[in-house]
């Protein structure tokens, strides 16, 4: 990590130092993988909701779309660095062991339910909103 922040360091001074460096890199790689997975899931869920409910039309305002694109580009640069330092292992799974598609579907469902709850509350149909929240608590 020193190579990223302040240039390369000398060789490890001890076996413990080498182990700490390996552990630090693994931890950093896991964090980058998690960020990358989150970006894929968030993007996929938004695209699924746009497809399902809005005929494929984009929902983000230009400033939010630009901010999101900047975040995605940053995560992609981090992932590129991570791949150059330690390529991903083929067996690596997304967080929680779920596939990306399952995570996308779960997030899209969660967000759609949030919108339904809010709409039902605004329409004065509190019982319908509560039934959605109860279903969430049971799962």
Order of alpha helices (4+ residues) and beta strands (2+ residues): alpha-alpha-alpha-alpha-alpha
